[in-house]
Structures are given as structure tokens and as C-alpha cells.
Amino acid sequence: MGNAIEVVDLEKSFSDHKVIDGINFNVASGNIFALLGTNGSGKTTTVKMMTTLLKPDKGEIKIDGLDVLTQIGEVQSEFSLTGQFAAVDEVLTGRENLVLIAKLRHLTDYKQKVDELLTEFDLQEAADRPTQTYSGGMRRKLDLAMSLIGAPRILFLDEPTTGLDPQARATLWQMIRSLKKAGVTIFLTTQYLEEAEQLADTVAILNRGKIALQGTVAEVKKHLPKETLELTFADEETLARAAELVGGKVNHEELSLVVTTNNEVARITAVLAQLQEANITILTFTQKQSTLDDVFFYIVGDQGEGEK
């Protein structure tokens, strides 16, 4: 199937601060790749370099085999970019926004495509209203529709669901899945780990300018113990006794104790038996599998990184 995107030894600094420090990754054609990171980790900087908006200090980027640095015109015709904020003209109607982009892309036979996109994104009833009357979710859908007016092979989505309510986010997720089914390659940055877990074929976690971990969601999860046993207790004293006896991570606010078990029956049985023999009363116990959130916060911790 080949790679739609190839990034090799990419670097970028601002003043004396190295934001991107030699990252490497490939995105297979027709796949969804999610780049995760805290605010200021360099996600948007990476997208800007990949989409010709920012020149890297070092490294190589290829889009469908085209060099981003030396074949800018050809590269730009291969992709569309939807940024963090909906880039719609609020004075124009939804239809006029789509027509404007079609003309900027030098398309001639665009009327049918405009109508198709308005229908596909459920905007036909609002098509001839100024977009300043649109809700946030409607503007986001229009913004995505505008990115698709030229039928791009590759779509960059930089935190596309930021600020959307859960219903609008779910709707946009479904649209992204539909684009993948149609063969569009999607590069996604997001702060919503559930979003990456739901959508992505491959994820990469960006931390301190480097790719800390990369692979499928299942592969990434393997880097943490998979299963834990979460126990809750009636008071601090009981919680403290339990923690001293079986170990684990204490949450004083929730009066809970999380013990790693790796889903081993012997380990789970031993923990419960130890507590029972010590006459320590458990209010509740729950077996939990680690999530992408667990992996992400394990890697990045609580560190803010403070750049673009």
C-alpha cells in the first residue's frame, strides 16, 4: 500500500529552545495516524512543517513521495489542512464559503460537489445562512467540508474537535471514519486520548521534542501493565492498613487503592485473601484494563512544555 507521509530526522528550534528533536515516522496510505502530546509539545509545529507553512531546521518530509522543501507546489495539491480553529468567513453563507475555496483551488465544475458536501455534512438547511449564525459544531463541519472540496488524498486535522460538545464530537468522528473508508489518509493531532483510541490505526506520543512511543493502540498499551485491581475502603485508616499490607497506588480523595495484577488470577486471589485474613473490609473492587490515557500520562507525567 505504501506510505503517504514519510518524516525522517525532523528538527525545529525557536531561539535556543529545540521544539522538535529528530523525530521519525511513516503514515501508511489510507490509514489514520494520531500524534499525541501535551499543550506545547510541538504537535502544531510538526503539522506546520509537514504542510509547508514552516521550514524545518533539519530533516526530510515527503508527501506521496514528493519533497516538501523542494516540490512545494506539487505537495500542496496533495493535501488539505483543517486547523485548530474553524477557518470560515462569518459574513459568507455556508455555500459561499465552499464556492470560495473551490475558486481558490481553480476548480471549474464545482457546483455539484458543493451540493454533495452540504448534504453529506448535514448543512443543506443552513447552506444559505451567514455562518455567523452557525453553532460551533456546524462551523467545524463546514470547515472540514471546505478541506474536502478539492478531493485531497491526504487530510491534516489539527485538534479538529477542540471545543465541541460530545454529540458534535461523535458526529465528526463518524465523518472521519467515513473519509478513511473512502481511502483518504488522515494525520490527526488531538488532546482527547479517547479520540485517538477510537479512530487511529497508529499513534505516536510526542514528549520533549521526541517520539517517546509509537505503534498501534494495542502495541502502545503493552508498555504498561495491562490490568489493575481497584479497591475502595470506608476510611483513611483502613486504606492505610491495606496499602501497607498489599502495596499499590493510593488515592486519598477516593479512598482507593490500585494494585497491578496483569490479570493474573493467582495475584488477584492473593490480594483479596490477604485483606480478608487481616479483617480489612473492602467496600468495592473492580478489575480495570489500562487505557491509552494511562500510557500517555505515564510517559509525559504532569510536565508542561510551554511552546507552540
Backbone bond lengths (Angstrom), bond angles and torsions (degrees), N, CA, C in turn:
res aa  C-N    CA-C-N  psi(-1)  N-CA   C-N-CA  omega(-1)  CA-C   N-CA-C  phi
1 M - - - 1.463 - - 1.524 111.13 -
2 G 1.362 117.52 -29.12 1.458 120.69 176.50 1.514 112.72 80.82
3 N 1.327 114.91 171.86 1.460 121.82 -179.58 1.522 110.87 -103.57
4 A 1.312 115.88 132.65 1.463 120.87 174.74 1.515 110.55 -82.40
5 I 1.342 116.29 -30.36 1.465 121.47 -178.26 1.524 108.78 -133.83
6 E 1.331 116.25 134.72 1.461 121.74 175.69 1.522 108.62 -132.84
7 V 1.323 116.70 125.22 1.463 122.77 -179.93 1.526 107.89 -123.68
8 V 1.344 116.67 125.06 1.461 121.64 -175.83 1.528 110.13 -128.72
9 D 1.322 116.06 121.63 1.480 123.56 172.63 1.528 112.52 50.22
10 L 1.313 117.31 45.91 1.463 121.96 -175.54 1.528 110.71 -77.50
11 E 1.340 115.94 133.80 1.467 121.60 179.24 1.528 110.45 -136.16
12 K 1.350 114.66 146.29 1.475 120.07 174.37 1.511 109.31 -155.07
13 S 1.334 115.48 132.49 1.463 121.83 177.20 1.513 109.74 -124.91
14 F 1.338 114.79 150.44 1.457 122.27 170.85 1.521 106.34 -121.00
15 S 1.344 116.25 118.27 1.464 121.56 -171.71 1.524 107.32 56.61
16 D 1.344 117.62 -124.42 1.464 119.61 -178.44 1.529 112.09 -101.49
17 H 1.340 116.62 13.49 1.469 120.37 -178.57 1.521 110.12 -105.09
18 K 1.330 115.66 116.92 1.470 120.17 178.99 1.521 108.25 -82.44
19 V 1.325 115.72 113.02 1.457 122.04 -177.01 1.526 110.79 -84.94
20 I 1.332 116.32 -46.36 1.459 122.39 178.89 1.521 107.25 -119.11
21 D 1.322 116.16 125.44 1.458 120.82 -167.46 1.533 111.17 -124.70
22 G 1.332 116.05 71.90 1.450 120.40 173.19 1.519 114.98 74.52
23 I 1.335 117.32 51.45 1.467 119.61 -178.25 1.527 111.31 -89.94
24 N 1.332 115.41 150.56 1.462 123.08 179.94 1.518 109.85 -136.51
25 F 1.323 117.08 135.22 1.455 121.11 171.59 1.523 109.91 -167.74
26 N 1.326 115.04 159.10 1.461 122.46 174.32 1.524 108.90 -125.31
27 V 1.321 116.25 150.07 1.460 122.07 175.52 1.525 107.47 -122.03
28 A 1.321 116.15 116.56 1.468 120.64 -179.24 1.523 110.33 -68.84
29 S 1.301 116.71 144.29 1.469 121.95 178.76 1.528 110.04 -57.57
30 G 1.333 115.19 133.81 1.452 120.81 178.08 1.510 115.24 81.51
31 N 1.336 117.39 3.08 1.461 121.28 -179.63 1.530 111.58 -101.66
32 I 1.330 114.80 165.68 1.462 121.95 172.03 1.518 107.90 -108.41
33 F 1.327 115.53 123.00 1.468 122.91 179.48 1.520 107.91 -113.59
34 A 1.325 117.44 126.69 1.470 121.34 -178.99 1.519 109.98 -111.85
35 L 1.327 115.90 125.03 1.464 122.25 174.59 1.521 108.04 -101.04
36 L 1.330 115.91 118.68 1.456 122.01 -176.96 1.516 110.17 -108.18
37 G 1.322 115.81 149.76 1.454 120.67 176.59 1.508 110.13 177.86
38 T 1.330 115.88 161.42 1.452 120.29 178.16 1.521 109.97 -69.99
39 N 1.335 117.04 170.66 1.461 120.38 170.59 1.514 108.93 -57.01
40 G 1.337 116.40 130.04 1.457 119.14 178.58 1.507 114.52 83.56
41 S 1.326 118.43 11.55 1.466 119.98 -178.07 1.529 112.43 -82.76
42 G 1.336 117.75 -12.72 1.461 120.60 178.77 1.508 114.60 109.51
43 K 1.338 117.10 11.29 1.471 120.10 -178.86 1.534 111.30 -61.74
44 T 1.332 115.97 -50.48 1.464 119.52 -177.92 1.525 111.34 -68.01
45 T 1.320 117.28 -36.17 1.466 120.74 175.65 1.521 110.27 -58.88
46 T 1.320 116.50 -42.19 1.467 121.16 178.68 1.526 110.64 -62.80
47 V 1.327 116.39 -45.74 1.470 120.34 179.34 1.524 110.54 -61.57
48 K 1.321 117.40 -42.05 1.472 120.41 -179.41 1.527 111.34 -61.89
49 M 1.330 116.76 -38.82 1.460 119.13 178.68 1.526 110.83 -68.85
50 M 1.316 116.85 -37.37 1.461 120.64 -178.97 1.524 112.39 -70.81
51 T 1.332 116.36 -24.75 1.467 120.56 -175.90 1.532 112.64 -107.79
52 T 1.312 117.30 22.67 1.477 125.85 172.72 1.527 113.98 70.16
53 L 1.337 118.41 10.81 1.462 121.07 -179.32 1.526 113.01 -86.73
54 L 1.321 116.22 -13.93 1.458 121.39 -177.11 1.524 107.85 -147.99
55 K 1.322 116.06 134.76 1.467 119.91 -178.08 1.522 110.08 -88.54
56 P 1.324 117.56 128.19 1.468 119.50 177.31 1.528 111.24 -71.24
57 D 1.324 116.06 155.65 1.461 120.12 175.10 1.528 110.62 -75.96
58 K 1.329 115.58 -38.62 1.462 121.48 179.66 1.523 108.47 -147.58
59 G 1.323 114.77 163.73 1.455 119.33 173.94 1.512 113.34 105.21
60 E 1.314 114.14 178.03 1.462 121.89 -175.85 1.524 110.00 -133.41
61 I 1.331 116.14 137.42 1.466 122.20 175.53 1.522 107.69 -129.54
62 K 1.330 116.03 129.08 1.458 120.56 174.96 1.518 110.01 -124.00
63 I 1.323 115.82 132.09 1.460 123.64 176.51 1.522 107.32 -113.77
64 D 1.319 116.43 114.05 1.472 121.21 -174.92 1.522 111.61 51.22
65 G 1.323 115.43 40.53 1.463 120.83 178.08 1.510 115.13 82.11
66 L 1.331 117.92 -4.90 1.462 122.58 -179.11 1.521 110.55 -94.29
67 D 1.326 116.67 137.95 1.460 122.04 -178.99 1.526 110.10 -78.90
68 V 1.326 116.09 122.99 1.467 121.59 -176.59 1.525 111.95 -64.06
69 L 1.328 117.62 -30.67 1.460 120.75 -176.77 1.524 113.00 -82.08
70 T 1.326 117.67 -33.27 1.470 120.19 -172.99 1.522 114.11 -109.96
71 Q 1.342 117.38 -12.46 1.465 120.50 -178.43 1.534 110.28 -127.97
72 I 1.330 114.59 51.39 1.467 120.78 -171.72 1.523 112.18 -58.12
73 G 1.320 117.56 -47.25 1.464 120.41 -177.32 1.503 112.56 -60.58
74 E 1.338 116.29 -45.90 1.461 120.23 -179.84 1.522 111.14 -66.28
75 V 1.332 116.24 -40.06 1.469 121.10 -179.94 1.521 111.12 -61.95
76 Q 1.325 116.57 -44.47 1.468 120.46 -175.91 1.523 112.93 -62.76
77 S 1.324 116.72 -23.54 1.458 119.34 178.79 1.518 112.25 -80.07
78 E 1.334 117.20 -8.90 1.460 121.76 -175.67 1.527 113.34 -91.10
79 F 1.340 117.89 -19.07 1.459 119.21 -171.47 1.522 111.98 -136.53
80 S 1.339 114.01 166.50 1.468 121.93 167.57 1.520 107.95 -129.24
81 L 1.324 115.58 155.24 1.463 122.02 -178.31 1.522 109.98 -125.74
82 T 1.324 115.82 127.91 1.464 121.49 170.24 1.519 106.85 -112.11
83 G 1.336 116.07 114.11 1.456 120.79 -174.38 1.515 113.29 -81.56
84 Q 1.334 115.21 -171.06 1.465 121.04 -175.83 1.521 111.96 -68.20
85 F 1.322 117.21 -26.69 1.461 120.77 -177.50 1.526 109.29 -122.96
86 A 1.315 115.95 138.94 1.456 121.37 -177.29 1.528 110.35 -58.98
87 A 1.326 116.27 120.46 1.466 121.57 -175.92 1.521 110.61 -96.69
88 V 1.327 116.30 60.77 1.465 120.27 -179.95 1.528 109.32 -106.89
89 D 1.318 115.27 150.33 1.469 121.02 175.38 1.521 107.15 -85.79
90 E 1.327 117.25 113.83 1.462 121.62 -172.94 1.521 113.27 -70.53
91 V 1.328 117.61 -20.22 1.463 120.50 179.06 1.524 110.56 -77.29
92 L 1.329 115.77 -34.23 1.460 120.70 -179.09 1.525 111.09 -78.81
93 T 1.309 115.80 158.79 1.462 120.79 173.56 1.528 108.97 -77.77
94 G 1.330 116.41 170.70 1.454 119.92 176.50 1.509 111.53 -59.15
95 R 1.337 116.48 -44.76 1.460 120.83 179.54 1.533 111.07 -62.22
96 E 1.321 116.46 -43.03 1.466 120.20 -178.59 1.522 111.44 -65.45
97 N 1.333 117.40 -34.84 1.462 120.00 175.88 1.516 110.90 -61.37
98 L 1.325 116.39 -44.20 1.458 120.72 179.84 1.537 111.39 -65.64
99 V 1.322 116.70 -41.96 1.466 121.08 179.09 1.531 110.15 -63.66
100 L 1.329 116.77 -40.08 1.464 120.76 179.12 1.527 110.81 -58.70
101 I 1.326 116.87 -46.93 1.468 120.00 -180.00 1.525 110.42 -65.04
102 A 1.328 116.99 -39.59 1.463 120.28 178.72 1.534 110.61 -59.29
103 K 1.330 116.25 -42.77 1.463 120.05 179.76 1.532 111.44 -68.70
104 L 1.340 116.27 -38.13 1.463 119.36 177.68 1.521 111.52 -64.78
105 R 1.321 116.00 -28.05 1.470 120.92 176.86 1.537 111.65 -87.48
106 H 1.338 115.45 5.27 1.470 121.81 177.39 1.526 112.38 61.09
107 L 1.339 115.89 34.44 1.455 120.44 175.09 1.527 108.90 -83.87
108 T 1.296 116.60 146.84 1.467 120.33 179.68 1.529 111.85 -108.42
109 D 1.305 117.20 -47.34 1.459 121.56 -178.14 1.530 109.02 -97.68
110 Y 1.343 115.71 77.72 1.468 119.67 -171.65 1.530 113.61 -114.37
111 K 1.300 120.17 -10.73 1.467 121.08 -173.08 1.528 112.23 -60.92
112 Q 1.329 116.26 -44.05 1.459 119.71 -179.66 1.530 110.53 -65.18
113 K 1.336 116.74 -40.47 1.461 120.55 179.75 1.524 110.62 -64.33
114 V 1.317 117.61 -39.92 1.462 121.50 177.57 1.526 110.13 -60.05
115 D 1.325 116.56 -46.84 1.465 120.70 179.42 1.527 111.16 -62.53
116 E 1.329 116.57 -40.78 1.464 120.61 179.37 1.528 111.49 -62.54
117 L 1.320 116.50 -42.75 1.466 120.19 -179.00 1.530 111.38 -68.17
118 L 1.313 117.09 -40.33 1.460 120.62 177.68 1.530 110.41 -60.64
119 T 1.316 116.21 -39.28 1.464 120.25 178.52 1.522 110.86 -71.15
120 E 1.326 116.40 -46.04 1.463 121.24 -177.04 1.524 111.27 -60.62
121 F 1.324 116.74 -37.16 1.455 120.85 -177.81 1.530 112.74 -96.06
122 D 1.326 116.19 13.60 1.459 122.76 175.42 1.539 111.67 55.86
123 L 1.321 115.36 45.24 1.464 121.46 -178.79 1.532 112.06 -118.48
124 Q 1.335 116.81 8.43 1.464 118.79 -173.88 1.518 112.65 -63.60
125 E 1.337 117.69 -36.88 1.465 119.59 -178.95 1.525 112.33 -69.39
126 A 1.340 115.94 -28.06 1.468 120.43 -179.55 1.525 112.14 -101.00
127 A 1.325 117.16 8.00 1.465 121.44 -171.11 1.519 113.75 -58.13
128 D 1.330 117.18 -33.64 1.464 120.45 -174.74 1.525 113.27 -107.42
129 R 1.340 114.50 20.21 1.466 120.22 173.07 1.515 109.67 -101.45
130 P 1.353 118.87 146.38 1.465 120.34 174.58 1.529 109.86 -57.68
131 T 1.315 117.46 140.09 1.457 120.21 -175.48 1.524 112.98 -70.91
132 Q 1.338 117.07 -10.40 1.465 118.60 174.75 1.531 110.87 -67.11
133 T 1.333 117.25 -15.13 1.470 120.72 177.45 1.532 111.36 -92.03
134 Y 1.344 118.19 -2.55 1.463 121.97 -177.41 1.533 110.69 -78.90
135 S 1.318 115.46 151.21 1.467 120.70 170.75 1.531 109.04 -75.27
136 G 1.332 115.96 168.91 1.457 119.92 178.95 1.517 112.34 -58.94
137 G 1.339 116.26 -40.98 1.458 120.21 179.09 1.512 112.39 -64.92
138 M 1.338 116.78 -39.06 1.465 120.72 179.46 1.529 110.50 -66.94
139 R 1.334 116.48 -40.40 1.469 119.44 179.02 1.523 110.21 -63.82
140 R 1.343 116.24 -39.35 1.459 119.89 -179.66 1.525 110.43 -65.50
141 K 1.329 116.42 -40.20 1.467 119.79 178.12 1.528 110.70 -65.01
142 L 1.337 116.61 -41.21 1.461 120.04 178.13 1.523 110.23 -64.11
143 D 1.322 117.09 -41.01 1.461 121.77 179.27 1.527 110.57 -59.37
144 L 1.333 116.09 -42.93 1.463 120.09 178.28 1.527 110.80 -67.47
145 A 1.333 116.34 -40.61 1.465 120.07 177.36 1.532 110.72 -60.37
146 M 1.331 116.82 -40.05 1.461 121.09 178.44 1.528 111.21 -62.37
147 S 1.342 116.28 -33.67 1.465 119.98 178.56 1.520 112.28 -69.43
148 L 1.335 115.70 -21.89 1.468 119.79 -175.09 1.523 113.73 -98.90
149 I 1.324 117.43 0.48 1.458 120.34 -173.64 1.529 111.68 -62.12
150 G 1.326 116.90 -28.11 1.464 119.28 179.91 1.511 113.84 -98.94
151 A 1.348 116.70 14.00 1.473 122.14 -179.72 1.528 111.61 51.19
152 P 1.361 118.04 58.73 1.458 120.05 -178.29 1.525 111.78 -69.17
153 R 1.322 115.96 151.50 1.467 121.21 176.12 1.519 111.33 -81.10
154 I 1.344 115.37 -25.69 1.468 121.11 -176.68 1.520 108.38 -131.63
155 L 1.329 116.33 136.53 1.456 121.43 -178.43 1.527 109.23 -126.47
156 F 1.330 115.98 125.37 1.462 121.89 175.52 1.528 108.21 -100.03
157 L 1.324 116.03 124.26 1.465 122.04 179.98 1.529 108.21 -119.85
158 D 1.325 116.14 106.69 1.469 121.07 -178.15 1.522 108.83 -95.91
159 E 1.332 116.08 100.75 1.467 123.67 -178.63 1.532 110.78 49.35
160 P 1.313 117.54 60.38 1.472 121.15 -170.71 1.522 115.12 -69.15
161 T 1.331 118.77 -21.15 1.471 119.27 -175.61 1.524 113.02 -108.45
162 T 1.330 117.38 12.10 1.464 120.49 178.34 1.527 110.55 -58.24
163 G 1.313 116.31 127.89 1.463 121.15 176.58 1.510 115.04 85.35
164 L 1.325 118.03 -3.38 1.463 119.91 -179.89 1.531 110.93 -85.45
165 D 1.328 115.79 149.73 1.459 118.92 175.21 1.532 108.65 -75.35
166 P 1.341 117.45 164.73 1.469 120.31 -175.61 1.525 114.30 -55.16
167 Q 1.335 117.52 -37.85 1.461 120.09 -179.10 1.533 111.04 -67.19
168 A 1.335 115.98 -45.56 1.464 119.93 179.25 1.525 110.51 -64.92
169 R 1.346 116.50 -37.06 1.462 120.23 178.54 1.526 110.43 -63.75
170 A 1.324 116.94 -44.48 1.465 120.77 179.56 1.530 111.28 -61.81
171 T 1.332 115.91 -38.74 1.467 120.59 178.16 1.524 110.58 -63.02
172 L 1.325 116.01 -43.68 1.465 120.07 -179.54 1.526 110.92 -67.09
173 W 1.331 116.50 -36.82 1.471 119.74 176.17 1.522 110.73 -57.44
174 Q 1.335 115.55 -44.41 1.456 119.50 -178.81 1.524 111.08 -63.67
175 M 1.325 116.21 -37.50 1.460 120.14 177.62 1.528 111.20 -64.83
176 I 1.337 116.03 -39.38 1.464 120.42 179.00 1.530 110.09 -65.01
177 R 1.327 116.36 -40.92 1.474 119.99 176.94 1.533 110.75 -61.69
178 S 1.325 115.89 -39.65 1.469 120.05 179.62 1.525 111.16 -64.97
179 L 1.334 116.69 -38.29 1.460 120.58 178.10 1.524 110.85 -63.65
180 K 1.332 116.10 -40.62 1.455 119.50 177.50 1.530 110.54 -61.73
181 K 1.338 116.27 -43.86 1.467 119.87 179.09 1.521 111.38 -60.24
182 A 1.332 115.73 -29.44 1.464 120.39 179.01 1.527 112.49 -81.26
183 G 1.346 116.64 -1.02 1.460 120.53 175.98 1.501 115.90 97.17
184 V 1.343 117.95 5.97 1.466 120.85 179.56 1.527 109.74 -77.65
185 T 1.321 116.62 133.53 1.464 122.22 173.26 1.527 108.02 -83.72
186 I 1.334 116.49 132.46 1.468 119.84 -174.85 1.527 110.36 -124.85
187 F 1.333 115.06 125.56 1.470 121.90 173.07 1.516 106.84 -106.29
188 L 1.320 116.25 117.70 1.459 122.25 -170.42 1.521 110.46 -119.84
189 T 1.323 117.29 130.68 1.460 119.86 166.29 1.523 107.49 -110.10
190 T 1.303 116.33 144.55 1.459 119.00 -176.86 1.517 111.20 -159.12
191 Q 1.325 115.45 152.91 1.462 122.10 170.98 1.521 110.87 -99.44
192 Y 1.334 115.60 -10.27 1.458 120.21 -179.57 1.523 108.74 -91.28
193 L 1.327 116.61 104.58 1.451 120.24 -175.58 1.520 111.38 -65.78
194 E 1.325 116.53 -32.22 1.461 120.02 176.45 1.526 109.92 -61.10
195 E 1.325 115.54 -35.80 1.465 120.65 179.68 1.524 110.72 -60.85
196 A 1.327 115.79 -47.40 1.462 119.92 178.53 1.518 110.95 -63.83
197 E 1.322 116.25 -40.90 1.462 120.48 -178.58 1.518 111.04 -65.19
198 Q 1.327 116.77 -35.25 1.460 121.67 -178.89 1.529 112.56 -76.43
199 L 1.342 116.87 -34.59 1.461 120.35 -167.85 1.519 115.58 -107.19
200 A 1.324 117.80 -35.15 1.460 120.37 -162.84 1.524 113.75 -83.46
201 D 1.337 114.63 142.19 1.462 121.23 168.20 1.523 109.86 -79.82
202 T 1.318 115.16 -38.00 1.466 121.77 -179.53 1.509 109.15 -135.72
203 V 1.339 116.52 141.51 1.461 121.34 176.66 1.525 108.91 -124.91
204 A 1.330 115.44 150.95 1.458 121.64 173.14 1.527 107.53 -134.83
205 I 1.317 116.52 136.35 1.467 121.06 -179.99 1.519 108.16 -104.79
206 L 1.334 115.64 120.00 1.458 123.24 -178.14 1.524 109.00 -96.33
207 N 1.328 116.80 122.56 1.458 121.24 -178.34 1.519 109.70 -143.98
208 R 1.327 115.86 125.62 1.466 122.01 -179.84 1.531 112.05 53.54
209 G 1.332 114.88 40.61 1.455 120.61 174.62 1.508 115.75 81.01
210 K 1.327 117.80 -0.24 1.456 121.51 -178.65 1.522 110.81 -124.03
211 I 1.328 116.34 156.42 1.456 120.77 172.24 1.521 107.15 -79.01
212 A 1.334 116.26 108.99 1.457 120.38 -176.53 1.520 112.19 -79.79
213 L 1.331 116.02 -29.66 1.460 120.60 -176.47 1.515 108.54 -159.66
214 Q 1.330 116.79 141.53 1.457 120.26 -177.24 1.527 109.95 -150.55
215 G 1.319 116.01 141.28 1.455 120.79 177.21 1.515 110.09 158.50
216 T 1.326 116.60 -171.49 1.453 119.64 172.24 1.527 108.36 -67.50
217 V 1.328 116.47 164.48 1.469 119.56 178.57 1.525 109.91 -57.36
218 A 1.323 116.79 -42.53 1.462 120.62 -179.58 1.527 111.06 -63.53
219 E 1.333 116.98 -41.67 1.464 120.41 179.66 1.522 111.25 -65.87
220 V 1.323 116.80 -41.33 1.462 120.81 -179.38 1.525 111.08 -64.31
221 K 1.316 116.29 -38.99 1.463 120.18 -179.64 1.531 112.52 -64.71
222 K 1.324 116.71 -24.21 1.464 120.39 -179.04 1.521 112.46 -65.58
223 H 1.338 116.41 -15.08 1.456 119.78 -178.08 1.525 112.61 -81.02
224 L 1.321 117.10 0.14 1.463 121.75 173.33 1.519 108.46 -127.25
225 P 1.347 116.66 154.13 1.463 118.02 170.75 1.519 108.75 -55.18
226 K 1.322 117.31 133.68 1.457 119.74 -169.40 1.516 114.04 -77.38
227 E 1.332 116.62 -39.31 1.459 117.70 -171.78 1.521 111.29 -122.51
228 T 1.316 115.05 146.50 1.459 121.54 175.96 1.522 109.02 -133.81
229 L 1.314 114.12 163.18 1.459 121.94 174.88 1.520 106.69 -115.72
230 E 1.344 116.06 118.30 1.458 120.38 -179.85 1.526 109.17 -102.15
231 L 1.333 115.98 123.24 1.459 123.24 -177.06 1.515 109.46 -116.50
232 T 1.308 118.53 140.18 1.468 121.59 175.28 1.525 109.34 -120.29
233 F 1.350 113.86 152.72 1.460 120.65 -174.34 1.521 110.17 -134.26
234 A 1.328 115.52 167.08 1.472 120.74 -173.36 1.516 112.85 -78.62
235 D 1.338 117.78 -28.31 1.465 119.08 -175.02 1.523 109.89 -154.33
236 E 1.331 115.21 171.34 1.460 122.25 -177.50 1.526 112.21 -63.50
237 E 1.311 116.10 -38.19 1.461 119.60 -177.82 1.530 111.19 -63.03
238 T 1.321 115.69 -45.72 1.468 119.97 178.92 1.517 110.85 -64.92
239 L 1.341 116.75 -40.77 1.464 121.84 177.66 1.524 110.75 -59.41
240 A 1.331 116.35 -44.46 1.464 120.91 -178.99 1.526 111.34 -64.07
241 R 1.318 117.49 -41.59 1.464 121.46 178.58 1.529 111.03 -62.58
242 A 1.339 115.35 -42.32 1.464 119.81 -179.58 1.526 111.13 -65.23
243 A 1.332 116.40 -43.64 1.464 120.93 -179.46 1.522 111.27 -62.84
244 E 1.322 116.27 -39.94 1.460 120.20 179.06 1.533 111.07 -65.48
245 L 1.317 116.29 -33.66 1.463 120.93 -175.82 1.535 112.62 -79.33
246 V 1.349 117.20 -46.54 1.474 119.71 -172.71 1.518 114.02 -115.38
247 G 1.352 117.52 -3.63 1.454 119.93 -178.86 1.521 111.82 75.12
248 G 1.340 116.59 -166.15 1.457 120.60 179.75 1.510 112.58 110.32
249 K 1.318 115.67 178.42 1.468 122.71 -178.69 1.516 110.06 -98.34
250 V 1.320 116.19 125.17 1.464 122.24 -174.88 1.522 110.84 -94.29
251 N 1.324 116.55 135.57 1.460 123.03 171.35 1.521 106.61 -119.23
252 H 1.347 115.86 101.91 1.461 120.22 -174.71 1.523 111.92 -67.14
253 E 1.342 116.10 -35.59 1.462 119.42 -178.56 1.526 111.56 -64.56
254 E 1.324 116.74 -40.02 1.464 121.42 -178.72 1.526 112.36 -92.12
255 L 1.345 116.20 -4.65 1.478 121.16 -174.92 1.526 109.90 53.19
256 S 1.342 114.58 46.83 1.460 119.43 -176.28 1.521 111.39 -126.02
257 L 1.315 114.17 160.61 1.456 122.53 179.83 1.523 107.65 -134.99
258 V 1.338 117.21 127.52 1.457 121.66 -179.67 1.526 108.66 -110.88
259 V 1.319 115.88 120.36 1.461 122.32 -177.27 1.525 108.85 -115.71
260 T 1.331 117.52 128.10 1.456 121.36 178.00 1.529 110.05 -72.01
261 T 1.334 116.14 130.64 1.464 120.85 -177.91 1.519 113.49 -125.46
262 N 1.343 117.61 -19.38 1.465 121.98 -174.65 1.522 112.25 54.42
263 N 1.331 115.00 26.12 1.465 121.69 178.55 1.534 112.69 60.90
264 E 1.339 115.77 26.47 1.464 120.56 177.76 1.523 108.52 -87.20
265 V 1.325 116.19 120.63 1.464 121.34 -176.50 1.518 110.83 -58.91
266 A 1.325 116.89 -40.51 1.463 120.39 -178.55 1.525 111.17 -62.05
267 R 1.330 115.60 -40.57 1.471 119.73 -179.40 1.532 110.74 -67.48
268 I 1.330 116.31 -44.75 1.468 120.21 179.27 1.524 110.38 -61.48
269 T 1.320 116.50 -45.40 1.461 121.33 -179.20 1.525 111.18 -62.75
270 A 1.337 115.91 -41.85 1.462 120.30 -178.69 1.522 111.58 -63.60
271 V 1.352 116.64 -42.78 1.473 120.43 -179.95 1.531 110.50 -61.17
272 L 1.323 115.88 -49.12 1.461 120.12 -178.48 1.530 111.23 -64.53
273 A 1.339 116.73 -38.70 1.464 120.43 -179.95 1.526 111.23 -66.30
274 Q 1.329 116.72 -41.58 1.466 120.86 178.70 1.530 111.26 -59.60
275 L 1.315 115.81 -44.59 1.469 119.94 -179.34 1.520 110.80 -67.42
276 Q 1.310 117.46 -39.03 1.464 120.88 179.57 1.528 110.32 -65.67
277 E 1.321 117.65 -44.20 1.469 121.30 179.80 1.522 111.87 -63.08
278 A 1.330 116.55 -29.05 1.474 120.28 179.50 1.520 111.77 -88.96
279 N 1.354 116.14 6.77 1.479 120.92 -179.28 1.532 112.61 58.04
280 I 1.320 115.57 37.49 1.467 120.74 176.23 1.529 107.64 -97.55
281 T 1.322 115.99 118.94 1.462 121.17 -176.11 1.526 110.80 -82.87
282 I 1.325 115.04 127.10 1.465 121.59 176.85 1.525 108.42 -99.07
283 L 1.346 116.25 128.33 1.473 118.82 176.53 1.521 110.69 -75.16
284 T 1.326 116.65 -50.21 1.468 120.94 178.92 1.519 108.88 -145.09
285 F 1.328 116.50 155.84 1.465 120.00 169.54 1.523 108.83 -142.61
286 T 1.328 114.75 139.61 1.458 121.78 -175.10 1.515 109.69 -137.21
287 Q 1.326 116.55 133.42 1.454 121.24 172.81 1.525 108.39 -86.56
288 K 1.334 116.62 132.21 1.459 120.73 -176.96 1.524 110.11 -131.09
289 Q 1.336 115.58 140.97 1.459 121.17 172.45 1.521 108.97 -93.76
290 S 1.332 115.90 146.50 1.462 119.27 178.64 1.521 109.57 -68.58
291 T 1.311 115.64 147.82 1.456 122.35 -179.21 1.521 109.41 -113.30
292 L 1.325 115.85 175.04 1.455 120.38 175.10 1.528 110.28 -61.93
293 D 1.320 116.73 -32.09 1.472 120.53 175.65 1.527 110.56 -57.94
294 D 1.343 116.44 -44.03 1.457 120.70 -178.64 1.520 110.79 -60.98
295 V 1.330 116.33 -44.22 1.461 120.84 -179.80 1.524 109.91 -64.75
296 F 1.327 115.71 -46.12 1.463 120.82 -177.65 1.525 111.39 -59.02
297 F 1.321 117.04 -50.89 1.463 119.82 -176.51 1.523 112.09 -72.17
298 Y 1.319 116.80 -25.50 1.460 120.21 173.77 1.525 109.89 -63.86
299 I 1.344 116.18 -39.41 1.464 120.99 -176.73 1.522 112.04 -79.03
300 V 1.319 117.57 -48.14 1.474 119.88 -172.43 1.526 112.23 -92.74
301 G 1.334 117.64 -17.18 1.462 120.17 -178.84 1.504 111.16 58.70
302 D 1.307 116.51 -144.31 1.458 121.44 -179.57 1.517 111.50 -105.71
303 Q 1.341 116.80 22.87 1.459 120.78 -172.91 1.514 110.60 -82.82
304 G 1.315 117.32 124.61 1.463 121.08 169.69 1.513 107.83 -87.19
305 E 1.320 116.65 148.32 1.462 118.33 -174.72 1.518 113.51 -115.54
306 G 1.322 117.54 -14.34 1.438 122.30 165.10 1.502 119.70 60.65
307 E 1.307 119.42 43.82 1.470 118.59 167.93 1.507 109.77 -142.28
308 K 1.291 117.62 -153.72 1.449 121.41 -166.34 1.514 113.48 -82.02
